[in-house]
Structures are given as C-alpha cells and as structure tokens.
Amino acid sequence: MSSQENPRRTFAIISHPDAGKTTLTEKLLLQGGAIHLAGEVKARGQARRARSDWMKIEQQRGISVTSSVMTFEKEFIGEDGPETITFNLLDTPGHEDFSEDTYRTLTAVDSAIMVIDAAKGIEPQTRKLFEVCRLRSVPIITFVNKVDREGRDPFETLDEVADMLALDVSPQMWPIGMGGLFEGILDFRTGEVARPEGGSKEYLGKRDTDPAIPENFEEEYQLAQAGYPEFDLEAYRNGDLTPVYFGSALKNFGVEELIDAIARYAPPPRPQPAGEEQISPDRDEVTGFIFKVQANMDPMHRDRIAFMRQVSGTFKRGMKLTPSGLGKPIAVHSPILFFAQDREIADTAHPGDIIGIPNHGTLRVGDTLSEKNQVRFTGLPNFAPEILRRVQLKDPTKTKQLRKALDDLSEEGVIQVFYPVIGGSSIVGVVGQLQLEVLVSRLAAEYKVEAGLEASPFATARWLKGPQEKIDEFERFNQGNLAHDRDGDTVFMAKSPWDVGYQQEKNPEITFSATKER
C-alpha cells in the first residue's frame, strides 16, 4: 500500500441482531481514538448506549435503527513507511426490519466486515445483507465474535461460510480453546498469541512472541492453516474470498488485527456505476450521490442532513454542485464530517469520504451531485413495501403537519408514501414492522403529530415497467388498484402476492417490479 494510493477505507459492518456489531463498532472507534469512553448496551444497568445509536427508539429497545457514519484516523507502517489512513465506518441497522436503509448504505461502501456469533453461525439477516454485498461485488472480511464463550467448532463455522455463501474462506487467526478453555488467539501472520489477563480475562496488550502452544491444539491450527486457501488479495477484492478473523469485541480480542486488515487489504475508493459508465475516483470533476437523508439529528435544531458519498474529485467548501433532481446548482457552504457523534465543518473532502450537506428538502436519496450535471449514478434501490398502512390522525386539524412529516420521512427513506388514483387517504409502505414504530415515534417527538395506523386493503406494491401503451391500457382497467409514488411513478397496489402473479400472467409485456432504482 503506497502513499500514492488513496489513504481512505470506507466500510460497513453487517450482522444479525445481537452478534456484537454495536460493541465492535465502539471498539474500532476506541482503537482509532474517535471516542475515549467505552459505552455498553443498555441492558447493563446504568451503562450508556454506544455512540453510534442516538435515536430515542434505539435507546429504548437497544437496537440500531438508523445508519450513521463515523470517521477516524490511525497511523500504520506501510511499505513506504508510516502513513495515516482515514477510516469511514458506516454503521448499519442490524435489525431485520431495517433492511431498506441498510441496503442503501451498502451502496456507499467499498468493503464490509461480516460479524458472526461463534455460537450461532450464519443467521438469516447476515445472509440477506451478504447477498446485497454480492450484488455489488463488495469485498468482505469475516469476524467470528464471542470466541471467549462456549461456541461451535471453528471448523464448522468456516465450512458453513464456505458452503452457505459460496465463498472461499482463509483463516488468518485461530482461537486457542473456547469458552472456559479459552487461552488466547494465535495470529497466523505474526505467529504471536494474544493472551487474556485479569479476572475478566480481557486482552490488555499481552502478546507471546514465542508462544508455547498446547499439544492438543497444535494439530488443529496446522490443519486450519493447511486445509484452507491462502489469502489472495485479488480474490478478496473481487468478492470471491473472505479472510476470517476470530475474536471477542467485548474483551478486545481481534480488534487490532481487524483494523490492520482493513488498512492492509480493503480497497481504497472504487469506481461507481453511472449507467454504462464507471466513474473513477481519479476523475477531476467532483461527483457524488446521496444515499441517506436524516432529519432532526440535533433535536435543538430542525436540521436536515443529506449524506453524500463522494466518488471523484477534490471537494472544497463553498463549491457549487448541481443535484440531478433539481437541475440548478447549489452552493455547499457548511459541509459536515462526522467523528462519532461529533461533527466538524469540512474544508475539503476526497473520494471515499462521506460528507453531510445541510439542506431544507432540496436533496433526496438517490440524487447525484456533480459540477457539470452530466453524470447519473445508478443502483440505489427502493424496495417494494411488505407492510402497507393508512395513517389515522388523532387531531384532524393537523393534516398539513402530517403531510409535511410524511414527505420528510419518505425523503429520508424511512417510509414510502403512495397516493391512490381514486380517492382514499395516502398509504404508508414499509419493509419491516419496526419502521412503523419509528414512524409513530418520530411523528410525535419531532412533528408533534399524534397518529395511529390502521389496516390497508393492500398487501404489497409493484412498480410498472414496459411499453407505455400497454401500461396505459392496464391503467384503464385497474384504476381502483393504482397509486402514484412521490415521484409520480405508477404503482400497482396488490391485495396479495397471488394478485401480483395473476396480473403478471395476464399482462406478460408489463414487468411488476419489486424494486425501483433511482
């Protein structure tokens, strides 16, 4: 890794709920000096929530429901001597109900860490998120967490990753015993063993450089080294191989090695798809895309931040960029960089950086920003909602505030709003049940709108694609089942999955799509 390469690593952590993602996020930030006090999950008495979880509903339920970005820097000894690497860590919701926000966040990263619980192996949410990474060939480093507790045989976990995800696995470390027999972790690259210390058996920095390996363990780790492919950088960066690290985020095992692996192996900013074209980070023009909008991050101010993944060029504060959804340039006077929960104004930003752009509804998820307005980034999906509800106002005089709130929250991607072609109140669509709780919570907390949700006659929605004359004909006969989304695109509102299949069969020239790219 030379100093000529872009010294940025933009990555996300993906996992099933409770695999330890929040704890690992926190320990990475501690290692990088971004925070100085380890918070712990709320379940432990008076302990604080981790810095990446800040919304009220997250604190109440002990889960992450928004994607945040946290930046930290760390110095490494590279091939050409010391260099400072900037890490942009995008925290993603692990809860199964929050897949849509997570999916979009994964469009903005160059690599990912997949966290697996040593006792549980690959769980459904992990697999779902992995498939999104695979669609974009995002390279993955695997971290098998909680090896200090009783768990499955490490070989079983490795073979499950290889078989279930169709990935080559290359272990880079190996636990010496697990649970009550845990004696440390052997690093294959250095030959050192990180040892537990004290009553809590944490890793406090003790490493054996010439370790005495228990006889019964020696055969096991030699088999682990010989029985799996050697690490291949090209295969990893193509998304065909995953290096596997073992550790315990809570007890600090494997965290240093993980940061080192991201610095050493994870790709610098990659080209991003714009139709048929790939926009290289080396392009002079500043380009980027909005993958998330978050309102009211600061409860004291009605702020609205659009998160932009910078793809190319050198951004300078005050620069004018044109959003594809607006068509006229806007001056970006107060771009924000995020350091855990703290923010600072960015004077410059580079490819791979995530910058926050304060705005009042001008920018939306999926917008491209560029100097010349000639680029359109593709691949940021909307997903067909799996739950549809009508919003019931408790105070009918607040109709205007409700409309504003629903527009804001749909721009953020928290919900989708559909307006029926024939009468009826607007319908809210979400991918998972928890989003409905977030909707009601945020309506009350941020917009002072008390609302409930009632059943809708529809079960799901599909975007219509195909020859315009066929779509027009379909619309004439199905007015009662049609709506428009907030972009004005026609949506078929289906009463059941069977309904979708039936209409697809009757109208073979029309595609009833479960996703819509912006």
C-alpha positions, -999 to +999 in steps of 0.1 A: +000+000+000+018+031-012+012+067-002+001+074-038-030+052-032-060+070-017-055+066+021-092+060+027-111+029+037-149+033+036-166+003+050-197-010+068-203-037+095-231-062+087-245-087+111-276-103+125-290-086+156-271-094+188-240-107+170-220-079+186-219-053+159-225-023+182-198-034+206-173-040+177-182-005+162-174+010+196-141-008+200-130+002+165-137+038+174-118+034+206-088+020+188-090+049+163-092+075+191-126+087+179-141+081+214-125+078+247-150+060+269-165+027+260-203+027+262-221-006+267-255-018+257-284-005+278-292-039+291-265-035+317-280-013+344-266+023+342-243+017+312-245+041+283-256+033+247-228+031+221-221+064+204-235+052+170-270+047+185-286+080+191-323+079+183-348+077+212-364+044+200-329+029+196-321+037+232-354+022+244-351-010+225-313-015+225-310-018+187-296+004+159-324+017+136-305+044+116-273+043+096-247+067+109-212+075+097-182+077+119-147+088+107-114+082+125-077+082+116-049+059+125-013+057+116+001+025+101+035+014+089+031+008+052+056-004+026+069+031+022+070+039+059+043+055+082+011+067+067-022+079+081-053+062+069-087+077+072-114+052+081-151+060+072-172+035+091-208+034+081-229+019+109-259-001+096-290-013+113-288-050+122-324-054+130-342-075+103-370-048+100-345-022+088-332-038+057-340-010+033-319+017+050-291-009+054-293-019+017-289+017+006-259+022+029-242-007+014-242+011-020-219+037-004-191+014+009-161-002-007-159-031+017-177-047+046-170-066+078-194-095+084-198-103+121-208-138+130-217-151+165-194-180+173-222-200+189-249-193+162-231-192+129-247-175+099-282-162+107-309-151+082-302-113+084-265-119+078-272-139+047-296-113+034-271-085+038-243-106+023-264-111-009-267-073-012-229-071-009-225-098-035-247-079-060-222-051-059-191-074-055-183-057-022-153-075-006-160-090+029-138-096+059-154-121+083-151-116+121-162-146+142-171-129+175-176-141+211-150-169+209-143-164+247-177-180+253-189-216+245-194-219+208-194-241+178-163-258+165-144-231+144-141-256+115-179-259+115-183-221+112-157-218+084-173-246+064-208-230+069-195-197+055-179-215+025-210-237+018-238-213+025-223-182+010-203-199-018-171-181-007-135-193-003-125-189+033-090-181+045-085-181+083-060-155+095-062-163+132-072-192+154-087-194+189-068-215+214-098-232+231-132-216+235-154-207+265-139-219+298-109-234+280-101-201+261-064-193+263-059-166+236-058-162+199-030-171+175-023-146+147-010-166+117+007-136+101+029-127+131+029-161+149+020-142+182-007-152+207-028-125+223-035-136+259-064-130+283-055-112+316-071-104+349-103-116+364-124-107+334-099-124+310-097-094+287-070-086+261-049-058+277-020-059+253-001-091+264+013-110+235+035-141+235+060-137+206+073-172+211+043-189+225+041-224+239+012-240+220-007-268+238+000-302+221-037-309+215-041-276+198-011-277+175-026-302+151-058-282+150-042-249+140-019-266+115-049-282+099-066-247+098-036-232+080-031-261+055-068-270+049-080-237+035-068-215+007-040-190+014-051-153+014-053-139-021-057-101-023-072-102-058-097-129-050-107-110-018-112-077-037-132-094-064-156-107-037-146-144-041-127-150-009-131-138+027-102-137+052-116-149+086-106-133+119-116-147+153-120-126+184-142-111+211-152-075+206-163-072+243-129-084+256-108-066+228-096-097+211-091-094+174-099-057+171-064-045+164-059-072+138-092-063+122-083-026+118-049-037+104-066-060+079-089-031+067-059-008+063-037-035+047-062-053+024-095-034+020-097-015-013-093+023-015-123+041-031-136+021-060-153+033-093-191+037-090-217+027-117-233+055-137-254+037-163-230+021-188-201+041-174-179+036-143-169+068-126-133+065-114-121+083-082-093+097-103-118+119-124-111+156-118-147+166-116-163+164-081-192+139-082-211+120-055-245+106-046-270+109-018-276+075-001-293+088+031-312+118+044-316+122+081-338+149+097-335+162+132-302+146+142-299+176+166-333+179+184-325+215+193-325+225+156-348+213+129-318+202+108-318+180+077-286+163+066-281+146+033-253+121+034-232+122+002-207+095-008-180+114-027-170+094-058-144+117-075-126+150-075-114+172-046-144+189-029-138+224-014-161+242+010-184+267-008-182+248-041-213+247-063-227+213-072-258+205-092-282+179-078-298+157-106-332+161-090-331+199-090-312+208-122-297+241-108-265+245-088-265+248-050-235+262-030-224+238-003-213+263+024-213+241+056-203+205+046-200+183+077-176+155+085-187+131+113-165+119+142-186+095+162-214+118+174-194+150+170-194+170+138-170+194+122-171+216+091-152+201+062-129+225+042-120+197+018-131+162+011-118+134-012-131+103-030-144+078-004-154+104+021-189+108+034-200+144+039-232+157+054-249+185+035-274+206+055-305+214+033-342+220+036-357+192+015-337+201-016-317+168-017-332+133-018-320+098-016-307+087-050-297+122-062-264+126-080-244+158-072-218+169-097-201+201-111-212+196-147-245+178-142-236+152-168-234+121-145-262+100-130-252+073-105-273+042-106-280+013-083-297+030-053-328+009-049-363+014-034-378-019-023-414-029-026-431-024+009-441-056+026-465-038+050-490-011+040-510+010+064-532+041+065-523+068+089-551+078+113-547+114+127-559+118+162-563+156+157-578+163+123-566+199+124-530+187+119-535+174+083-510+198+070-483+189+095-489+152+088-484+157+051-452+176+057-439+149+081-448+120+057-430+139+029-399+144+051-398+108+062-403+094+027-374+116+015-353+100+042-363+066+030-379+057+064-412+051+047-428+052+012-459+072+006-485+062-021-513+084-033-543+063-047-555+073-081-591+071-070-600+088-036-588+075-003-562+088+021-525+083+014-510+049+022-477+044+040-455+015+030-426+000+049-403-030+045-405-041+082-427-037+112-402-017+133-403+011+107-440+017+117-430+021+153-403+046+143-428+064+121-453+069+150-425+077+175-409+104+152-443+119+142-449+125+180-414+135+190-403+157+160-436+169+144-459+169+175-484+149+155-503+121+173-513+094+149-522+057+148-521+032+120-550+012+105-551-017+081-549-010+044-568-032+018-534-038+001-506-062+010-478-050-013-469-027-042-452-031-076-438-006-099-449-010-135-424-011-164-430-019-200-443-004-233-463+028-225-493+018-245-496-015-225-493+004-192-519+029-203-543+000-212-536-017-178-543+016-160-577+020-177-590-013-163-573-012-129-579+024-116-590+012-082-557-007-076-534+020-088-514+047-069-486+071-076-454+073-055-440+106-045-421+108-078-453+104-098-445+068-110-474+044-114-476+017-087-499-014-088-513-019-053-518-057-048-542-073-023-519-104-021-488-119-037-512-141-057-527-109-071-493-099-084-487-133-101-522-133-117-517-098-132-482-107-144-496-137-162-524-117-177-501-089-188-468-106-199-454-074-216-455-055-183-430-060-155-444-058-120-411-048-103-404-052-066-375-027-068-371+008-083-337+023-089-333+060-086 
